[in-house]
Amino acid sequence: MNPQRPRESLDAYLDGLMDPGERAEFKTSAQSDSNLASDLRLQTQVDDALRRLFPAPAGDAVVARVLSAGRPPTPARRSGAPRIFRLVGLAVAASVVISVGYFAYETYVAPTPVDMYAPRSIEAVYRDDVRAGFKPLWVCKDDREFANTFRERLGEPLLLGQLPPALAMSGLSYANSITPQTVYMLATADGKPVIVFVDRVDAPSPQLAERCRLRLFSRRIGELALYELTPLEAPRFLDHFFQPPKEGPP
Amino acid sequence: MRPKGSAVLVGQVQGGPLTREEFAQQFQVSFRRLWLVAVGIVSDSATAEDVVQEAGLIALEKLEQFERGTNFCAWLGQMVRFVALNQARKAWRHRGAGPNDDLDVPDSSVDPRASETLPLSAKGEMEPQQEHFDDQVMAALAQVAPIARACLLLRTIEDLSYAEISAILGVPEGTAMSHVHRTRQWLRERLVGVHGHRAAQEPA
């Protein structure tokens, strides 16, 4: 137990991270330290209240409703003609479809909604979002919501300062990109789409493919790593990000 | 009070996606934790149940994406999180309020009694007003950020380890621990009162 930092000891005790000797020492200290004893007593009562306030339902009814409402998953194998005939047929059809369908798809067909849970490179996220109209998942109401989005997702808040006229922020989205926790901001600079990806500094740094025409710039703020993916020659948004002072409830 | 191991079934290592029966079994086993994630974010039991149901429907449609042998609860947990956060944002916009991240201005939807100090006897014991105390806890908890709240509930009620909380909520393990420790401290400070009154003031 650390006598200099009783609160840390209290958390370690509550989390069951002490060995028997440390637990005994902690209990002895609590008998003589009235403040520590008070905190322990209050925390125990808070924990009991939380258990009373949030009795989790059994879930049987919810599971049953999901199963009755959901469609069966797509079967992994199809029955029917022998596989070799299916492959030949597919090859013939594909040669026709590819030449005609690709042009038609690119020109006329609306983009298929992107599966945001599937892993995608940052280039793929950029390309998909541009094709889909470059629309964010949501627009934060104010700075508090903006900062809290990053705090909840990545453990630290982040804010964007006042932008000059040539720059505009559209909103935020999630992507399973750098990591499953990646948050990204859609924006425009001189009318051109720019995306700033944000993740933890201990996440692997994204890399661009050799033939990629976009440029990638990075900046670290606190424990967050920011990556600006842009068609422009220089980053335009990275310097406008900052972290608020550390205050307030968790 | 050691964290207990995961009770979530991970399924046998076989080829192909889960069957509907396997999905139902895993969903049932994981339900409590997923519900706690949802209620931590949306702060309402009935809405939390709806959130988990909606996430379950999404998961059932994407069942082929789940890899056998991996953490089903963590996989479904990210969908619960996504649905819950969207639901919470709609509620905030409807109320004209936002998620609290400042101590200075309490959420306008919070019970104003939350600012009152909790009455303590001279011996430092709680007055026998359990219902009032629970209301105070609920009101204080409403001011905590959703993910931090979810971390605390998973740790306190479900007794999950920080590694398990990290997997379900998609936050680093250190962040989950920090959320729990800071929230505990903040709740204690709110519930004792703003004047720094200490309960165990020994009588003269």
Interface residues (C-beta under 8 A of the other chain):
Chain A: R7 E8 D11 L14 D15 G16 S34 N35 A37 S38 D39 R41 L42 Q43 Q45 V46 D47 A49 L50 R51 R52 L53 F54 A56 P57 A58 G59 D60 V62 V63 R65 V66 L67 A69 G70 R71 P72 P73 T74 A76 D115 Y117 A118 W138 K141 D142 R144 E145 A147 N148 R151 E152 R153 L154 G155 P157 Y174 P180 Q181 R200 D202 E247 G248 P249 P250
Chain B: M1 R2 P3 G16 P17 R20 F23 A24 F27 Q28 F31 R32 W35 L36 V39 S45 E49 V52 Q53 G56 L57 L60 E61 K62 L63 E64 Q65 Q78 M79 F82 L85 N86 R89 W92 R93 G98 P99 N100 D101 D102 L103 D104 G124 E125 M126 Q130 F133 D134 V137 M138 L141 Q143 V144 A145 P146 I147 A148 L152 L153 R155 T156 I157 E158 Y162 G170 V171 P172 G174 T175 M177 S178 H179 V180 H181 R182 T183 R184 Q185 W186 L187 R188 L191 V192 R198 A199 A200 Q201 E202
